[in-house]
Amino acid sequence: MTNDPGDHGWQRVPIEPQSVDAPLSRSAVFLVVTIADSDDAHANVRDVLSDLSGLVKTVGFRDLNAHLSCNVAIGAAAWTRVTGRKLPAELHPFPAITGGVHTAVSTPGDLLFHIRAERSDFCFEFERLLLDSLGDAVAVEDEVTGFRYFDSRDLLGFVDGTANPTGGDMMGSSQVGAEDPEYAGGSYVVVQKYLHDLNKWGSLPVPSQEGVIGRTKLENLELDDAEHGQKSHKTLATITDENGVEHDILRDNMPFGRPGHGEFGTYFIGYSGRLWVIEKMLQRMFVGDPVGSYDRILDFSTAATGTTFFAPTRGMLDALAT
């Protein structure tokens, strides 16, 4: 893959993905920031992003078993100014989706940092040093600290991420391939912060909860699709193209909450080599399939944010140094 030598002096960068396919961690921080509108701010951002792997090593060496990692992704509005490159083929701002009852909102964000570790103190220390390095070049738009809840369950009580691709399918689902060779190895990323009404959800009998999700609550067994009427969350989130081929995405969702503030939620993060797959999934959830038959999980979970990014390869990040 040859790059324009005018783009920050780049010559050739290796196709090495970021740690998109890292196993689900015990702790995570989802940090969304916007970049100040100045050349100095963007230059500072490029310097920080180019040495992100160095910062991971600085913090992570204290306990290698903590498996600290950080993926960074860049939004459409900031992409060209940060990278000096044209936009990846499908990258664009998150489009708000207005259904008959619920809305998937679109919120600001130029950079996403997805920080993961087996220890929450490692996530904390990395984020602290990262924001110190970025300084006033960025403003924090959203910051969520997630945790693994029992056996990878969400706060609604169901196992989350069961449908994730595994093995060799993971790369094909989560990374751009030959269809956009300049960005092969990168990933589109969509994030949404969902806030749950646990009292309302808890008043729903378990069999009805299972009907909404499409799986049994205790055993996590998949239920049959409804032949008629309301489709489950599982069914609406399953995307099949016109040729009958099913397209997966890689989710790394995490629960979060502050009981003292009555805040309980799930942070959705989806990695995909094809942005249209995630967008079609959200369209089916919020508008319905057929129209009006929206995902009933939205009666209990409200989307408070929505932002789209692209996670470039490690080589592209390293080459950002000015």
VOPAGU-2260 file (C-alpha; in pm, 1 decimal, decimal comma):
REM VOPAGU-2260
SITE   aa  ch    i         X         Y         Z
SITE  MET   A    0       0,0       0,0       0,0
SITE  THR   A    1     170,4     318,3    -120,5
SITE  ASN   A    2      81,0     652,0      33,2
SITE  ASP   A    3     105,3    1003,5    -105,1
SITE  PRO   A    4     449,7    1125,5       3,7
SITE  GLY   A    5     299,2    1467,6      57,6
SITE  ASP   A    6      88,0    1335,8     342,3
SITE  HIS   A    7     307,4    1418,5     641,4
SITE  GLY   A    8     607,0    1254,1     470,7
SITE  TRP   A    9     450,2     907,2     464,6
SITE  GLN   A   10     602,2     648,6     234,7
SITE  ARG   A   11     466,3     304,3     313,6
SITE  VAL   A   12     287,5     187,1     625,2
SITE  PRO   A   13     234,2    -171,0     740,3
SITE  ILE   A   14    -117,9    -313,0     749,7
SITE  GLU   A   15    -130,3    -394,7    1119,7
SITE  PRO   A   16    -471,5    -349,2    1279,3
SITE  GLN   A   17    -514,1    -198,4    1621,0
SITE  SER   A   18    -617,7    -437,1    1901,1
SITE  VAL   A   19    -978,3    -445,0    1784,0
SITE  ASP   A   20   -1011,3    -818,1    1846,7
SITE  ALA   A   21    -872,5    -814,5    2202,6
SITE  PRO   A   22   -1075,5   -1033,0    2443,0
SITE  LEU   A   23   -1344,0    -867,0    2652,8
SITE  SER   A   24   -1170,1    -696,9    2944,2
SITE  ARG   A   25   -1278,0    -655,4    3304,4
SITE  SER   A   26   -1254,1    -276,3    3280,0
SITE  ALA   A   27   -1283,3     -19,9    3003,0
SITE  VAL   A   28   -1299,8     354,3    2946,7
SITE  PHE   A   29   -1478,3     506,1    2647,9
SITE  LEU   A   30   -1352,4     858,2    2592,2
SITE  VAL   A   31   -1491,9    1084,1    2317,5
SITE  VAL   A   32   -1331,8    1424,3    2257,6
SITE  THR   A   33   -1347,6    1708,9    2006,4
SITE  ILE   A   34   -1037,9    1887,0    1877,5
SITE  ALA   A   35    -987,9    2262,9    1910,0
SITE  ASP   A   36   -1000,6    2452,7    1581,5
SITE  SER   A   37    -634,0    2545,5    1551,9
SITE  ASP   A   38    -327,7    2416,0    1368,2
SITE  ASP   A   39    -138,8    2381,7    1696,8
SITE  ALA   A   40    -414,6    2166,3    1844,6
SITE  HIS   A   41    -415,4    1932,1    1546,8
SITE  ALA   A   42     -35,8    1912,1    1548,9
SITE  ASN   A   43     -44,9    1815,8    1917,0
SITE  VAL   A   44    -309,7    1552,5    1846,7
SITE  ARG   A   45     -97,3    1401,4    1568,5
SITE  ASP   A   46     205,7    1381,2    1797,9
SITE  VAL   A   47       5,2    1212,1    2075,0
SITE  LEU   A   48    -161,7     963,9    1841,4
SITE  SER   A   49     169,5     872,9    1677,7
SITE  ASP   A   50     310,9     767,0    2016,2
SITE  LEU   A   51       0,6     605,1    2159,5
SITE  SER   A   52     171,0     264,3    2164,0
SITE  GLY   A   53     452,8     418,5    2366,9
SITE  LEU   A   54     207,7     545,5    2627,6
SITE  VAL   A   55      49,0     199,3    2647,3
SITE  LYS   A   56     393,5      55,0    2722,1
SITE  THR   A   57     469,3     327,0    2977,6
SITE  VAL   A   58     163,0     236,9    3183,5
SITE  GLY   A   59     131,1    -130,0    3094,8
SITE  PHE   A   60     479,9    -247,5    3192,6
SITE  ARG   A   61     382,3    -235,7    3562,2
SITE  ASP   A   62     174,8    -552,2    3518,7
SITE  LEU   A   63     176,5    -724,8    3180,8
SITE  ASN   A   64    -107,0    -947,6    3297,8
SITE  ALA   A   65    -329,8    -639,4    3306,5
SITE  HIS   A   66    -330,5    -648,1    2922,3
SITE  LEU   A   67    -368,5    -273,6    2882,1
SITE  SER   A   68    -463,4    -161,2    2531,3
SITE  CYS   A   69    -607,9     144,1    2362,0
SITE  ASN   A   70    -777,0     175,5    2025,1
SITE  VAL   A   71    -815,3     522,8    1879,5
SITE  ALA   A   72   -1057,5     615,7    1603,3
SITE  ILE   A   73   -1110,1     942,7    1417,2
SITE  GLY   A   74   -1437,5    1104,2    1311,5
SITE  ALA   A   75   -1522,3    1227,7     962,5
SITE  ALA   A   76   -1507,3    1599,1    1048,6
SITE  ALA   A   77   -1150,6    1568,9    1179,6
SITE  TRP   A   78   -1018,6    1294,2     951,8
SITE  THR   A   79    -853,0    1493,6     673,2
SITE  ARG   A   80    -709,6    1761,2     900,5
SITE  VAL   A   81    -558,6    1501,4    1134,6
SITE  THR   A   82    -437,6    1250,1     876,5
SITE  GLY   A   83    -390,5    1453,3     556,6
SITE  ARG   A   84    -576,4    1179,0     369,8
SITE  LYS   A   85    -907,0    1146,4     190,8
SITE  LEU   A   86   -1194,4     992,3     385,3
SITE  PRO   A   87   -1229,3     614,3     401,0
SITE  ALA   A   88   -1496,6     502,7     155,5
SITE  GLU   A   89   -1788,7     481,9     401,3
SITE  LEU   A   90   -1685,0     728,9     671,2
SITE  HIS   A   91   -1935,9    1003,6     746,9
SITE  PRO   A   92   -2090,4    1157,2    1059,0
SITE  PHE   A   93   -2340,8     946,8    1250,4
SITE  PRO   A   94   -2683,5    1008,8    1094,2
SITE  ALA   A   95   -2962,6    1060,9    1347,5
SITE  ILE   A   96   -3235,4     799,1    1299,6
SITE  THR   A   97   -3587,3     910,6    1387,8
SITE  GLY   A   98   -3841,9     636,5    1431,1
SITE  GLY   A   99   -4207,7     665,9    1512,6
SITE  VAL   A  100   -4137,2     640,1    1886,6
SITE  HIS   A  101   -3761,8     646,9    1951,0
SITE  THR   A  102   -3461,9     835,1    1808,8
SITE  ALA   A  103   -3097,4     739,9    1767,4
SITE  VAL   A  104   -2937,4    1077,7    1835,9
SITE  SER   A  105   -2620,4    1209,1    1670,5
SITE  THR   A  106   -2365,1    1369,2    1904,8
SITE  PRO   A  107   -2023,2    1536,9    1856,6
SITE  GLY   A  108   -1690,7    1355,0    1856,3
SITE  ASP   A  109   -1361,2    1387,3    1667,6
SITE  LEU   A  110   -1164,9    1117,3    1849,9
SITE  LEU   A  111   -1264,4     800,4    2032,8
SITE  PHE   A  112   -1026,7     631,4    2275,9
SITE  HIS   A  113   -1131,7     278,0    2369,0
SITE  ILE   A  114    -914,1     190,3    2668,3
SITE  ARG   A  115    -919,6    -166,5    2803,1
SITE  ALA   A  116    -746,2    -356,9    3081,4
SITE  GLU   A  117    -795,6    -628,8    3338,4
SITE  ARG   A  118    -739,2    -366,1    3609,2
SITE  SER   A  119    -938,8     -45,0    3642,9
SITE  ASP   A  120    -638,5     143,9    3783,1
SITE  PHE   A  121    -452,3      85,6    3455,0
SITE  CYS   A  122    -742,2     234,4    3256,3
SITE  PHE   A  123    -749,0     529,2    3495,5
SITE  GLU   A  124    -374,7     596,1    3478,5
SITE  PHE   A  125    -363,4     567,6    3101,1
SITE  GLU   A  126    -654,1     808,2    3056,9
SITE  ARG   A  127    -501,1    1055,2    3302,4
SITE  LEU   A  128    -168,0    1063,6    3118,8
SITE  LEU   A  129    -340,4    1072,8    2779,9
SITE  LEU   A  130    -548,8    1378,5    2868,0
SITE  ASP   A  131    -242,7    1545,5    3020,3
SITE  SER   A  132     -62,4    1495,3    2688,4
SITE  LEU   A  133    -352,9    1629,3    2483,2
SITE  GLY   A  134    -403,3    1928,5    2712,7
SITE  ASP   A  135    -623,8    2205,7    2577,5
SITE  ALA   A  136    -601,9    2064,2    2224,7
SITE  VAL   A  137    -919,5    1868,5    2301,6
SITE  ALA   A  138   -1244,1    1900,0    2495,2
SITE  VAL   A  139   -1410,0    1596,7    2652,3
SITE  GLU   A  140   -1756,6    1530,5    2508,5
SITE  ASP   A  141   -1829,6    1201,2    2683,5
SITE  GLU   A  142   -1648,2     976,0    2929,7
SITE  VAL   A  143   -1783,2     639,1    3042,7
SITE  THR   A  144   -1615,6     383,3    3268,4
SITE  GLY   A  145   -1737,7      30,3    3201,5
SITE  PHE   A  146   -1699,4    -295,6    3390,2
SITE  ARG   A  147   -1757,8    -662,8    3330,0
SITE  TYR   A  148   -2077,8    -767,5    3504,0
SITE  PHE   A  149   -2081,8   -1127,8    3627,5
SITE  ASP   A  150   -2062,0   -1368,2    3330,2
SITE  SER   A  151   -2049,1   -1090,7    3065,3
SITE  ARG   A  152   -2408,0    -980,2    3128,0
SITE  ASP   A  153   -2558,3    -638,2    3072,5
SITE  LEU   A  154   -2751,3    -463,2    3347,7
SITE  LEU   A  155   -3074,8    -597,4    3199,3
SITE  GLY   A  156   -2951,5    -937,9    3314,1
SITE  PHE   A  157   -2878,4   -1097,0    2974,9
SITE  VAL   A  158   -2545,1   -1218,7    2837,6
SITE  ASP   A  159   -2416,5    -960,3    2588,3
SITE  GLY   A  160   -2203,9   -1021,9    2279,4
SITE  THR   A  161   -2311,9   -1381,0    2218,9
SITE  ALA   A  162   -2343,4   -1322,9    1843,3
SITE  ASN   A  163   -1986,0   -1196,0    1803,7
SITE  PRO   A  164   -1783,3   -1358,7    1525,0
SITE  THR   A  165   -1505,2   -1592,6    1632,3
SITE  GLY   A  166   -1183,6   -1729,7    1486,9
SITE  GLY   A  167   -1112,6   -1641,4    1126,7
SITE  ASP   A  168   -1453,6   -1477,4    1088,5
SITE  MET   A  169   -1355,2   -1201,5    1330,9
SITE  MET   A  170   -1110,4   -1032,2    1093,3
SITE  GLY   A  171   -1348,7   -1046,4     798,3
SITE  SER   A  172   -1628,4    -891,2    1002,2
SITE  SER   A  173   -1435,8    -620,3    1183,4
SITE  GLN   A  174   -1175,7    -500,3     930,9
SITE  VAL   A  175   -1181,5    -327,2     592,6
SITE  GLY   A  176   -1046,1    -546,4     315,2
SITE  ALA   A  177    -963,8    -524,4     -53,4
SITE  GLU   A  178   -1275,5    -317,8    -128,7
SITE  ASP   A  179   -1089,7      -8,6       7,3
SITE  PRO   A  180    -720,0    -108,6     -14,1
SITE  GLU   A  181    -580,0     221,6     113,8
SITE  TYR   A  182    -756,1     157,0     444,3
SITE  ALA   A  183    -730,4    -222,4     461,5
SITE  GLY   A  184    -689,9    -339,8     819,4
SITE  GLY   A  185    -883,1     -44,8     959,9
SITE  SER   A  186   -1229,3     -58,1    1114,2
SITE  TYR   A  187   -1540,8     155,5    1122,1
SITE  VAL   A  188   -1656,5     217,8    1478,5
SITE  VAL   A  189   -1998,1     325,0    1603,8
SITE  VAL   A  190   -2062,5     409,5    1968,7
SITE  GLN   A  191   -2385,2     477,4    2155,7
SITE  LYS   A  192   -2450,0     525,2    2525,7
SITE  TYR   A  193   -2777,3     361,7    2628,3
SITE  LEU   A  194   -2945,5     449,8    2958,1
SITE  HIS   A  195   -3174,3     185,9    3110,1
SITE  ASP   A  196   -3493,4     224,4    3310,2
SITE  LEU   A  197   -3428,1     -76,4    3533,7
SITE  ASN   A  198   -3745,7     -31,9    3738,0
SITE  LYS   A  199   -3960,0     -42,8    3425,4
SITE  TRP   A  200   -3759,7    -338,5    3288,9
SITE  GLY   A  201   -3781,3    -522,2    3621,2
SITE  SER   A  202   -4160,6    -495,0    3618,6
SITE  LEU   A  203   -4168,2    -699,0    3296,2
SITE  PRO   A  204   -4206,5   -1075,0    3358,5
SITE  VAL   A  205   -3898,8   -1278,2    3264,9
SITE  PRO   A  206   -4073,8   -1460,4    2975,6
SITE  SER   A  207   -4164,8   -1120,6    2829,4
SITE  GLN   A  208   -3806,7    -998,3    2876,5
SITE  GLU   A  209   -3685,6   -1306,6    2690,8
SITE  GLY   A  210   -3927,7   -1231,3    2408,5
SITE  VAL   A  211   -3786,2    -879,7    2375,8
SITE  ILE   A  212   -3424,0   -1001,4    2368,0
SITE  GLY   A  213   -3472,6   -1327,3    2177,1
SITE  ARG   A  214   -3276,1   -1541,3    2423,1
SITE  THR   A  215   -3342,4   -1712,0    2754,6
SITE  LYS   A  216   -3223,3   -1510,4    3051,3
SITE  LEU   A  217   -3056,5   -1776,5    3262,1
SITE  GLU   A  218   -2913,6   -2019,0    3006,6
SITE  ASN   A  219   -2858,9   -1769,9    2720,0
SITE  LEU   A  220   -3022,8   -2004,2    2472,1
SITE  GLU   A  221   -3139,7   -1857,0    2142,3
SITE  LEU   A  222   -3517,5   -1854,6    2092,9
SITE  ASP   A  223   -3683,7   -1919,7    1759,7
SITE  ASP   A  224   -3757,3   -1614,7    1546,3
SITE  ALA   A  225   -4118,2   -1498,2    1547,3
SITE  GLU   A  226   -4282,6   -1592,3    1218,7
SITE  HIS   A  227   -4532,5   -1308,4    1248,5
SITE  GLY   A  228   -4563,4    -986,4    1445,8
SITE  GLN   A  229   -4302,7    -828,0    1670,4
SITE  LYS   A  230   -3942,8    -933,0    1608,9
SITE  SER   A  231   -3691,9    -967,3    1892,3
SITE  HIS   A  232   -3380,0    -757,3    1943,2
SITE  LYS   A  233   -3171,7   -1056,4    1832,6
SITE  THR   A  234   -3360,2   -1080,6    1503,6
SITE  LEU   A  235   -3362,3    -708,1    1425,7
SITE  ALA   A  236   -2987,1    -687,9    1494,0
SITE  THR   A  237   -2912,6    -973,0    1251,3
SITE  ILE   A  238   -2825,8    -829,6     909,9
SITE  THR   A  239   -2858,7   -1032,2     589,7
SITE  ASP   A  240   -2791,4    -890,1     244,1
SITE  GLU   A  241   -2991,5    -939,8     -75,7
SITE  ASN   A  242   -2797,1   -1260,6    -147,4
SITE  GLY   A  243   -2887,7   -1413,5     186,8
SITE  VAL   A  244   -2539,4   -1363,2     333,1
SITE  GLU   A  245   -2534,7   -1273,9     702,7
SITE  HIS   A  246   -2298,6    -991,3     803,3
SITE  ASP   A  247   -2162,3    -982,1    1159,1
SITE  ILE   A  248   -2005,7    -698,6    1354,9
SITE  LEU   A  249   -1770,3    -717,4    1652,2
SITE  ARG   A  250   -1924,4    -577,5    1971,6
SITE  ASP   A  251   -1731,4    -490,4    2286,3
SITE  ASN   A  252   -2021,7    -353,7    2488,9
SITE  MET   A  253   -1976,8    -279,8    2858,7
SITE  PRO   A  254   -2218,6    -205,4    3142,9
SITE  PHE   A  255   -2173,6     115,6    3340,2
SITE  GLY   A  256   -2361,5     286,4    3618,1
SITE  ARG   A  257   -2381,5     512,9    3919,4
SITE  PRO   A  258   -2648,1     379,6    4155,7
SITE  GLY   A  259   -2632,4     693,6    4369,3
SITE  HIS   A  260   -2734,8     896,7    4064,6
SITE  GLY   A  261   -2987,9     645,0    3935,6
SITE  GLU   A  262   -2777,3     593,3    3622,6
SITE  PHE   A  263   -2759,8     246,7    3467,5
SITE  GLY   A  264   -2661,2     167,4    3114,4
SITE  THR   A  265   -2483,8     -18,9    2838,5
SITE  TYR   A  266   -2213,4     138,3    2624,7
SITE  PHE   A  267   -2251,5      -2,0    2275,4
SITE  ILE   A  268   -1938,3     -13,5    2061,1
SITE  GLY   A  269   -1942,7    -191,0    1728,4
SITE  TYR   A  270   -1642,3    -252,7    1502,3
SITE  SER   A  271   -1705,4    -340,5    1138,7
SITE  GLY   A  272   -1533,4    -351,4     802,8
SITE  ARG   A  273   -1861,0    -225,6     651,6
SITE  LEU   A  274   -2029,5      73,8     811,7
SITE  TRP   A  275   -2356,4       6,9     630,2
SITE  VAL   A  276   -2404,7    -311,1     834,1
SITE  ILE   A  277   -2420,7    -122,6    1164,8
SITE  GLU   A  278   -2633,4     152,3    1013,5
SITE  LYS   A  279   -2882,8     -97,9     874,9
SITE  MET   A  280   -2899,2    -268,8    1214,2
SITE  LEU   A  281   -2980,6      61,5    1385,1
SITE  GLN   A  282   -3234,5     148,9    1115,8
SITE  ARG   A  283   -3413,5    -180,0    1180,2
SITE  MET   A  284   -3404,2    -121,5    1556,4
SITE  PHE   A  285   -3531,5     237,0    1560,8
SITE  VAL   A  286   -3759,7     249,2    1255,9
SITE  GLY   A  287   -3866,8    -114,4    1255,5
SITE  ASP   A  288   -3894,1    -400,7    1010,6
SITE  PRO   A  289   -4162,8    -359,0     893,2
SITE  VAL   A  290   -4177,0      14,8     962,9
SITE  GLY   A  291   -4331,7      78,5    1302,9
SITE  SER   A  292   -4231,0    -258,3    1446,4
SITE  TYR   A  293   -3929,5    -116,5    1628,2
SITE  ASP   A  294   -3702,4    -296,0    1875,4
SITE  ARG   A  295   -3894,7    -315,6    2203,4
SITE  ILE   A  296   -3571,6    -294,0    2402,0
SITE  LEU   A  297   -3586,9      78,4    2320,6
SITE  ASP   A  298   -3892,4     113,0    2545,9
SITE  PHE   A  299   -3651,8      49,5    2833,0
SITE  SER   A  300   -3318,0     177,2    2695,1
SITE  THR   A  301   -3264,8     530,4    2562,7
SITE  ALA   A  302   -2979,5     621,3    2327,0
SITE  ALA   A  303   -2811,7     928,8    2479,0
SITE  THR   A  304   -2521,6     953,0    2230,9
SITE  GLY   A  305   -2432,8     839,5    1879,1
SITE  THR   A  306   -2103,5     892,4    1696,5
SITE  THR   A  307   -1916,1     727,4    1407,7
SITE  PHE   A  308   -1537,7     692,4    1368,4
SITE  PHE   A  309   -1270,6     506,7    1171,8
SITE  ALA   A  310    -987,1     323,2    1347,6
SITE  PRO   A  311    -679,6     329,2    1118,7
SITE  THR   A  312    -397,1      77,0    1130,2
SITE  ARG   A  313    -109,7     109,5    1374,9
SITE  GLY   A  314     119,8     206,2    1088,4
SITE  MET   A  315     -99,3     501,5     994,6
SITE  LEU   A  316    -100,7     619,9    1355,8
SITE  ASP   A  317     276,5     585,4    1391,9
SITE  ALA   A  318     324,7     784,8    1070,8
SITE  LEU   A  319     132,9    1084,3    1209,0
SITE  ALA   A  320     442,8    1216,7    1386,1
SITE  THR   A  321     521,4    1571,5    1270,8
